[in-house]
Amino acid sequence: MRQTARALLAATLTVSSFATGCGGPSTPVIQVTGPFTDEHAVAFDNAVDYIDDPSILEGSWLRSWEEDIDRRVSLADAVALVTVTTLRTDVDLDRHETLRLVAHVDRERHGDLPDEVTLTVRQADAGFATVQGNDARILNQRFVAFVKWADEEGRVIARWHLSPAAERVMRRVNTLIERRHVDPDDRRRVIIHEHEAESSGADEGEAEDDEF
């Protein structure tokens, strides 16, 4: 699939099917902001990770986790706290499976999402194994969703990654989003805040969770 940058920038989708109630607020217009690159494919791999306490990681594993989170926050069209309410399995005529995670958007932290979003992973996707057979670890659980909109043969689809909505994960995501939202001249204060947060106790971590 090859699309010109102009076509990608023009591609939009109004997700009216996600409206809740009659006469409710208008749903967001989902817009593809540019070509979906190899860097995007690595960050938004249609996968779930289960690292709820990165402090158990050491050396290169910890650096890799930090780089992955940083990349997702900096490239995402939307970041939100979600609860996965439904997990469906579809099978086509060739017996290929597609898993669909239906997630309720509890709180947006960056960008716009409909009240409910469906996150899809196909059997050929690298992230398929992180979802298949993990119903108990996914259903009715809260995650931080990183979403990037992409054009697929004229359709706007969500490319995504889910990380546990755990204290340390959310604390880092919050700090990175704050850094993304502030002017470059103000970023030093955010970096200082991050170091202070990492060294604080559980009470401060809970406060960060409330801000998400």
Stockholm file with secondary structure:
# STOCKHOLM 1.0

chainA/1-212         MRQTARALLAATLTVSSFATGCGGPSTPVIQVTGPFTDEHAVAFDNAVDYIDDPSILEGSWLRSWEEDIDRRVSLADAVALVTVTTLRTDVDLDRHETLRLVAHVDRERHGDLPDEVTLTVRQADAGFATVQGNDARILNQRFVAFVKWADEEGRVIARWHLSPAAERVMRRVNTLIERRHVDPDDRRRVIIHEHEAESSGADEGEAEDDEF
#=GR chainA/1-212 SS CCCCHHHHHHCEEECGGGCCSTTCCCCCEEECCSCCCHHHHHHSCSEECCCSCGGGCCHHHHHHHHHHHHHHHHHCSEEEEEEEEEEEEEECTTCCEEEEEEEEEEEEEESCCCSEEEEEEETTSTTHHHHTTCHHHHTTCEEEEEEEEEEETTEEEEEEEEEECCHHHHHHHHHHHHHHHSCGGGHHHHHHHHHHHHTSCHHHHHHHHHHC
#=GC SS_cons         CCCCHHHHHHCEEECGGGCCSTTCCCCCEEECCSCCCHHHHHHSCSEECCCSCGGGCCHHHHHHHHHHHHHHHHHCSEEEEEEEEEEEEEECTTCCEEEEEEEEEEEEEESCCCSEEEEEEETTSTTHHHHTTCHHHHTTCEEEEEEEEEEETTEEEEEEEEEECCHHHHHHHHHHHHHHHSCGGGHHHHHHHHHHHHTSCHHHHHHHHHHC
//
